[in-house]
């Protein structure tokens, strides 16, 4: 014999005629509207008067760095009509004070037909950029290249967007 126990819950209902509104927030005036507006304007004053900071030659935005990127954008993959920078083969560009540039790159696959010649071409092109003393190319395979590394321009060119 199974005995069922019913749990009876009752909801209390209370009818009310009205609810007292909560107290309103108070805003105290610290000055006239004109003073308040002046205060709002001057917080941008220092920002607006600030002059752009010149980037070092080897930093992004610097002359040498941007010239190296432009040189890399002139090198095209022979099988794909997209430059190696937009293709996502360049993982990093480091420029030191002495004009030493290290380019870290990969290829689409280790069996790429240009696996032997591409790093040499990158080294020659980067070495010919004014302001570059020594160019070095590090070819790496980890992380492996995949189509997600391509720029939107490259994807558009290849009909992937």
N, C-alpha and C positions, 0 to 999 in steps of 0.2 A: 504494500500500500504506500503510494507516494503522496506526500502531503505538499501542496503548493502554498507558498507564503507570498501573499501579495503585498508589495510595498506601496502603501498609499501615500502619495505626496499631494499636498494641497497647496495651491497657489493662492496667496492672500491678495485680494484685490481691494484697492482703496481708491475711492473716487474723490477728486479734489476739484475745487472751483477755479483755482489759479495757482501759478507758481511765481514766487518772488524773483524778479530778474537779478542776475549777479551784478555786483558793483562794477562800474565802468572804470577803465584805466584813466589815470590823470596824466596829462602832459603839462609840465611846467615850462613856461617860457623862460629862456635864458637871455634873450635879447630880442631885438626887433627882427622882422623878416629880412631886412636888408643885411643885418649882421650875419644872420644865418646863411644867406646866399653867399656872402663874401667868404665865409668859412668853407663852404662847399667848393668854391672855385680854387682856393689856394692849395688844396691837397694835391692837385694835379700840377701845380706850378713847377716843382722840382723835376718832375717827370718830363714835362714839356720842354724845359730848358736844357735837358740832358742831351749831349752830343753823342752820336753813334761811336762806339768803341771800335777802333781798327783791329781786325783780327790779325794775328801773327801769320806770316807767310805759310807756315806749315799747318795751320788749323783750318777746319772747314770755314770757307769764306775768305781765306787768305789767298794771295796771288798764286803761290806755288802749288798749293793744294788744289785749287780750282783748275789750274793749267794741267795738272796731272790727270784730273777727272776728265777734262776735255780731250786729252790725248787718249785715254782709255776708251772714250766714246767713239773714237775714230777707228778702233779695231773691231772688225766684224767676224762673227763666227762664219766659217765658209759654208756650213750646211744650213744655217738659219739666217735669214736676212735681218738680223738684229745685232747691235753692238754688244760687246761682252759686258759692259757696265750695266746696261738695261736688262740684259739677259740674266743678271744676278750672279755672274761668275766671280765678281770682285767682292771679297768678304771684308777687306779693310785696306786703307791707305794711311800709312804713318809717315810723317815728314818730320825730321829732326832739324835742329838749328843749323847744322852744317850742310844741309841740303841732301842728306841721306834719306832716300825714300824706300820704304819697304811695302810692297804690294802683296797682300795675302789673297790668293785666288784658288779657284777649283775649275774643273771642267765638267761638262754635262755627264761624262762617264769616263772611267779610267781607260777604256778602249777607244776613246775619241781619236779620229785620224790625225788631229793636230796636237796630240798630247806631247809630242817632242818639240814641235816648233812654236806653239802658242806662248809658253812662258818666255822663250827667247825674244819673240816679237814684242811682248809686253815690256820686257826689260829694255830693249832698244828704244821703243817709243817713249817710255817714261824717262829714260836717260837723256833723251834729246830735248826735254822740256827745259827752258831757261830757268836757272836757279837750282836745278837738280845736279848734285855732284856725283852721287853714286846711287844707282837703282838696283834693287834686289827684289826678286820674286820668290815667294814661298808658295809652292803648289801643295795644297792639302786636299784630303778626301773626306775629312770628318769635320763638320757635318756634310753629308752628301748633298749635291745640288738636286733641287726639285723645281718643277715649274712655278711653285708658289713664290720663289725668290725673284721672279721676273717683275719688272716695273709694269705699271698699268699701260704705258706706251708700248712696251714690248708685247704684252698680251693683246692689245688692240691690233698691232701690226700683224700678229699671227692669227687673228680671228678668234681669240680665246675670251673676249669680253662681249 
